[in-house]
Amino acid sequence: MCTTSWLSTIVEIVTSIFSKPVHLHKIGVEVKAIQTKLENISRSLPAYQIPGDGAGPSSVSNMQQQLRRAFSHVEEEDVVSLEVSTNDVLSS
């Protein structure tokens, strides 16, 4: 039993040594594709009349904050309060 465990451990190590570079290459290719898509999106911002001030991710973050604040006065009708839930449980 000990020999089988030892042998399987060696097989796992050897397998990971040979498969790791392949996985890293695939991940690198995917990252490059994502970077290319982001570059294309940033180049197309003016076409959609979206200001691209070149500030990078911080400008996206600022835009998200502005959009969140734009509708902060809208109340959701489907919000369940804790008080109502507590009363329902206590009355049962």
C-alpha positions in Angstrom: 0.0 0.0 0.0 2.8 2.4 0.8 4.4 1.8 -2.6 1.2 2.6 -4.4 0.8 5.9 -2.5 4.5 6.8 -3.2 4.2 5.9 -6.9 1.0 7.8 -7.3 2.6 10.9 -5.7 5.6 10.7 -8.1 3.2 10.3 -11.1 1.2 13.4 -9.9 4.4 15.4 -9.5 5.8 14.5 -13.0 2.4 15.1 -14.6 2.1 18.6 -13.0 5.7 19.4 -14.2 4.7 18.7 -17.8 1.2 20.1 -17.7 1.8 23.3 -15.9 3.5 25.2 -18.8 0.6 24.2 -21.1 -2.0 25.6 -18.6 0.1 28.8 -18.1 0.2 29.2 -21.9 -3.6 28.8 -22.2 -4.2 31.3 -19.4 -1.7 33.8 -21.0 -3.6 33.5 -24.3 -6.9 34.1 -22.6 -5.5 37.1 -20.7 -4.2 38.6 -24.0 -7.6 38.1 -25.6 -9.3 39.9 -22.8 -6.7 42.8 -23.0 -7.4 43.1 -26.7 -11.1 43.2 -26.1 -10.7 46.0 -23.5 -8.5 48.0 -25.8 -11.1 47.7 -28.6 -13.8 48.8 -26.2 -11.8 51.8 -25.0 -11.1 52.8 -28.7 -14.9 52.6 -29.4 -16.0 54.8 -26.5 -16.1 58.0 -28.5 -18.4 56.3 -31.1 -21.0 55.7 -28.4 -20.5 59.2 -27.0 -19.0 57.9 -23.8 -16.3 60.1 -22.5 -13.0 58.3 -22.3 -10.7 60.6 -20.4 -7.8 58.1 -20.3 -7.8 58.0 -16.6 -8.2 54.2 -16.7 -10.1 52.1 -14.3 -10.7 54.9 -11.8 -12.9 56.7 -14.4 -14.9 53.6 -14.8 -15.3 53.4 -11.0 -16.4 57.0 -10.9 -19.0 56.4 -13.6 -20.3 53.4 -11.7 -20.6 55.5 -8.5 -22.5 58.3 -10.4 -24.9 55.7 -11.9 -25.6 54.2 -8.5 -26.3 57.6 -7.0 -28.5 58.7 -9.9 -31.3 56.5 -8.7 -30.7 56.4 -4.9 -34.1 58.1 -4.3 -36.0 55.3 -5.9 -37.5 52.9 -3.3 -37.9 49.3 -4.1 -41.4 47.9 -3.5 -40.3 44.3 -3.0 -38.0 45.0 0.0 -39.1 42.9 3.0 -38.3 44.5 6.3 -37.1 42.6 9.3 -39.9 44.0 11.4 -42.6 42.6 9.2 -40.9 39.2 9.0 -40.5 39.1 12.8 -44.1 40.0 13.3 -45.1 37.2 10.9 -43.0 34.7 12.7 -44.3 35.8 16.2 -47.9 35.7 15.1 -47.7 32.1 13.9 
